[in-house]
Amino acid sequence: SDMSVPDEQLDAAMAMYDAGLAEHGLESVIFGHIGDNHVHVNILPHDMVEYARGKELYLCWAREIVKMGGSVSAEHGIGKLKVPFLEMMYGPRAIDEMRALKRLFDPDGVLNPGVMFTS
């Protein structure tokens, strides 16, 4: 993960990570930037069943992090995998505005084609 939270939410976020991992029976390594409330929770699945549980858990965490006033992408950007989380963070209107800016600055779609806004 690459999520961050406001100072007052760090304890809650860490408790959420620990509880989710325990509840889903998943192994992980947690490391990162505790000083700015931004840790990486790397889930270590042993098989595809655990991988699927980890993806489901990640989505739950992302929703909760946004509710806490945090970010689903603190350091490494959105990329292809986190595009669905953008609307979760900013809402449909902001996404439409981002898409319009993309069309304005890249009318031919040559910059990062198909990465974030495909339409």
Phi and psi in degrees as GROMACS dihedral restraints (atoms count N, CA, C in turn):
[ dihedral_restraints ]
;  ai    aj    ak    al  type     phi  dphi    fc
    3     4     5     6     1  -142.9    20    10
    4     5     6     7     1    40.8    20    10
    6     7     8     9     1   -97.5    20    10
    7     8     9    10     1   152.7    20    10
    9    10    11    12     1  -135.8    20    10
   10    11    12    13     1   158.8    20    10
   12    13    14    15     1  -135.9    20    10
   13    14    15    16     1   161.2    20    10
   15    16    17    18     1   -63.0    20    10
   16    17    18    19     1   158.2    20    10
   18    19    20    21     1   -47.1    20    10
   19    20    21    22     1   -47.9    20    10
   21    22    23    24     1   -71.2    20    10
   22    23    24    25     1    -6.3    20    10
   24    25    26    27     1  -106.9    20    10
   25    26    27    28     1    -1.3    20    10
   27    28    29    30     1   -61.0    20    10
   28    29    30    31     1   -46.6    20    10
   30    31    32    33     1   -59.3    20    10
   31    32    33    34     1   -42.4    20    10
   33    34    35    36     1   -65.0    20    10
   34    35    36    37     1   -40.4    20    10
   36    37    38    39     1   -64.8    20    10
   37    38    39    40     1   -44.8    20    10
   39    40    41    42     1   -63.0    20    10
   40    41    42    43     1   -40.8    20    10
   42    43    44    45     1   -63.6    20    10
   43    44    45    46     1   -39.4    20    10
   45    46    47    48     1   -62.8    20    10
   46    47    48    49     1   -44.8    20    10
   48    49    50    51     1   -60.6    20    10
   49    50    51    52     1   -50.2    20    10
   51    52    53    54     1   -59.4    20    10
   52    53    54    55     1   -46.0    20    10
   54    55    56    57     1   -64.9    20    10
   55    56    57    58     1   -43.1    20    10
   57    58    59    60     1   -63.7    20    10
   58    59    60    61     1   -43.2    20    10
   60    61    62    63     1   -63.7    20    10
   61    62    63    64     1   -43.7    20    10
   63    64    65    66     1   -64.9    20    10
   64    65    66    67     1   -45.4    20    10
   66    67    68    69     1   -62.0    20    10
   67    68    69    70     1   -36.6    20    10
   69    70    71    72     1   -93.0    20    10
   70    71    72    73     1    -0.4    20    10
   72    73    74    75     1    63.8    20    10
   73    74    75    76     1    40.4    20    10
   75    76    77    78     1  -110.0    20    10
   76    77    78    79     1   143.0    20    10
   78    79    80    81     1   -91.4    20    10
   79    80    81    82     1   148.2    20    10
   81    82    83    84     1  -154.0    20    10
   82    83    84    85     1   169.4    20    10
   84    85    86    87     1  -126.0    20    10
   85    86    87    88     1   128.2    20    10
   87    88    89    90     1  -114.0    20    10
   88    89    90    91     1   126.5    20    10
   90    91    92    93     1  -151.3    20    10
   91    92    93    94     1   172.7    20    10
   93    94    95    96     1   138.7    20    10
   94    95    96    97     1  -138.2    20    10
   96    97    98    99     1  -116.4    20    10
   97    98    99   100     1    72.2    20    10
   99   100   101   102     1   -61.1    20    10
  100   101   102   103     1   -29.5    20    10
  102   103   104   105     1   -64.3    20    10
  103   104   105   106     1   -25.0    20    10
  105   106   107   108     1  -118.9    20    10
  106   107   108   109     1    26.1    20    10
  108   109   110   111     1    60.2    20    10
  109   110   111   112     1    39.4    20    10
  111   112   113   114     1  -136.6    20    10
  112   113   114   115     1    99.2    20    10
  114   115   116   117     1  -114.0    20    10
  115   116   117   118     1   157.8    20    10
  117   118   119   120     1  -105.7    20    10
  118   119   120   121     1   121.2    20    10
  120   121   122   123     1  -104.4    20    10
  121   122   123   124     1   104.1    20    10
  123   124   125   126     1   -96.9    20    10
  124   125   126   127     1   110.2    20    10
  126   127   128   129     1   -78.6    20    10
  127   128   129   130     1   134.7    20    10
  129   130   131   132     1  -113.2    20    10
  130   131   132   133     1    82.5    20    10
  132   133   134   135     1   -71.7    20    10
  133   134   135   136     1   145.2    20    10
  135   136   137   138     1   -94.1    20    10
  136   137   138   139     1   -15.8    20    10
  138   139   140   141     1  -158.8    20    10
  139   140   141   142     1   179.6    20    10
  141   142   143   144     1   -69.1    20    10
  142   143   144   145     1   -27.5    20    10
  144   145   146   147     1   -65.2    20    10
  145   146   147   148     1   -46.2    20    10
  147   148   149   150     1   -66.7    20    10
  148   149   150   151     1   -35.3    20    10
  150   151   152   153     1   -60.1    20    10
  151   152   153   154     1   -46.1    20    10
  153   154   155   156     1   -63.5    20    10
  154   155   156   157     1   -41.3    20    10
  156   157   158   159     1   -63.3    20    10
  157   158   159   160     1   -38.8    20    10
  159   160   161   162     1   -64.4    20    10
  160   161   162   163     1   -41.1    20    10
  162   163   164   165     1   -64.3    20    10
  163   164   165   166     1   -41.3    20    10
  165   166   167   168     1   -62.8    20    10
  166   167   168   169     1   -43.7    20    10
  168   169   170   171     1   -63.8    20    10
  169   170   171   172     1   -41.9    20    10
  171   172   173   174     1   -58.7    20    10
  172   173   174   175     1   -42.7    20    10
  174   175   176   177     1   -62.0    20    10
  175   176   177   178     1   -43.6    20    10
  177   178   179   180     1   -60.9    20    10
  178   179   180   181     1   -44.7    20    10
  180   181   182   183     1   -60.5    20    10
  181   182   183   184     1   -44.2    20    10
  183   184   185   186     1   -58.8    20    10
  184   185   186   187     1   -44.3    20    10
  186   187   188   189     1   -59.5    20    10
  187   188   189   190     1   -45.4    20    10
  189   190   191   192     1   -67.9    20    10
  190   191   192   193     1   -39.8    20    10
  192   193   194   195     1   -60.7    20    10
  193   194   195   196     1   -42.9    20    10
  195   196   197   198     1   -62.8    20    10
  196   197   198   199     1   -42.5    20    10
  198   199   200   201     1   -60.8    20    10
  199   200   201   202     1   -31.2    20    10
  201   202   203   204     1   -77.6    20    10
  202   203   204   205     1    -4.9    20    10
  204   205   206   207     1    88.6    20    10
  205   206   207   208     1    18.1    20    10
  207   208   209   210     1   -97.1    20    10
  208   209   210   211     1  -169.9    20    10
  210   211   212   213     1  -123.2    20    10
  211   212   213   214     1   141.3    20    10
  213   214   215   216     1   -83.6    20    10
  214   215   216   217     1    -7.4    20    10
  216   217   218   219     1  -144.0    20    10
  217   218   219   220     1    87.9    20    10
  219   220   221   222     1   -82.6    20    10
  220   221   222   223     1   -27.9    20    10
  222   223   224   225     1  -139.1    20    10
  223   224   225   226     1   -37.9    20    10
  225   226   227   228     1  -101.3    20    10
  226   227   228   229     1     7.4    20    10
  228   229   230   231     1    81.5    20    10
  229   230   231   232     1   175.1    20    10
  231   232   233   234     1   -82.6    20    10
  232   233   234   235     1   -48.9    20    10
  234   235   236   237     1    61.4    20    10
  235   236   237   238     1  -160.7    20    10
  237   238   239   240     1   -81.1    20    10
  238   239   240   241     1   -36.3    20    10
  240   241   242   243     1   -74.1    20    10
  241   242   243   244     1   -26.5    20    10
  243   244   245   246     1  -103.4    20    10
  244   245   246   247     1     7.1    20    10
  246   247   248   249     1   -53.3    20    10
  247   248   249   250     1   -42.8    20    10
  249   250   251   252     1   -60.7    20    10
  250   251   252   253     1   -22.1    20    10
  252   253   254   255     1   -80.1    20    10
  253   254   255   256     1   -16.8    20    10
  255   256   257   258     1   -58.8    20    10
  256   257   258   259     1   -49.0    20    10
  258   259   260   261     1   -63.9    20    10
  259   260   261   262     1   -34.1    20    10
  261   262   263   264     1   -58.9    20    10
  262   263   264   265     1   -39.5    20    10
  264   265   266   267     1   -80.6    20    10
  265   266   267   268     1   -40.9    20    10
  267   268   269   270     1  -112.5    20    10
  268   269   270   271     1   -18.1    20    10
  270   271   272   273     1    88.2    20    10
  271   272   273   274     1   162.7    20    10
  273   274   275   276     1   -64.5    20    10
  274   275   276   277     1   -35.9    20    10
  276   277   278   279     1   -62.7    20    10
  277   278   279   280     1   -46.1    20    10
  279   280   281   282     1   -63.3    20    10
  280   281   282   283     1   -37.3    20    10
  282   283   284   285     1   -64.3    20    10
  283   284   285   286     1   -42.5    20    10
  285   286   287   288     1   -60.7    20    10
  286   287   288   289     1   -39.3    20    10
  288   289   290   291     1   -67.0    20    10
  289   290   291   292     1   -39.8    20    10
  291   292   293   294     1   -62.8    20    10
  292   293   294   295     1   -43.4    20    10
  294   295   296   297     1   -62.0    20    10
  295   296   297   298     1   -41.4    20    10
  297   298   299   300     1   -64.0    20    10
  298   299   300   301     1   -41.1    20    10
  300   301   302   303     1   -63.8    20    10
  301   302   303   304     1   -40.4    20    10
  303   304   305   306     1   -59.7    20    10
  304   305   306   307     1   -45.6    20    10
  306   307   308   309     1   -64.3    20    10
  307   308   309   310     1   -37.2    20    10
  309   310   311   312     1   -64.8    20    10
  310   311   312   313     1   -46.9    20    10
  312   313   314   315     1   -86.8    20    10
  313   314   315   316     1   -16.2    20    10
  315   316   317   318     1  -140.5    20    10
  316   317   318   319     1    63.9    20    10
  318   319   320   321     1   -61.7    20    10
  319   320   321   322     1   -25.0    20    10
  321   322   323   324     1   -93.1    20    10
  322   323   324   325     1    -2.2    20    10
  324   325   326   327     1    65.6    20    10
  325   326   327   328     1    35.4    20    10
  327   328   329   330     1   -92.3    20    10
  328   329   330   331     1   -16.1    20    10
  330   331   332   333     1   -90.6    20    10
  331   332   333   334     1   114.7    20    10
  333   334   335   336     1    50.1    20    10
  334   335   336   337     1    56.1    20    10
  336   337   338   339     1   -59.8    20    10
  337   338   339   340     1   131.4    20    10
  339   340   341   342     1    74.4    20    10
  340   341   342   343     1     5.9    20    10
  342   343   344   345     1   -81.9    20    10
  343   344   345   346     1   -52.2    20    10
  345   346   347   348     1  -116.3    20    10
  346   347   348   349     1   -55.9    20    10
  348   349   350   351     1  -114.0    20    10
  349   350   351   352     1   108.8    20    10
  351   352   353   354     1   -93.2    20    10
  352   353   354   355     1   -10.4    20    10
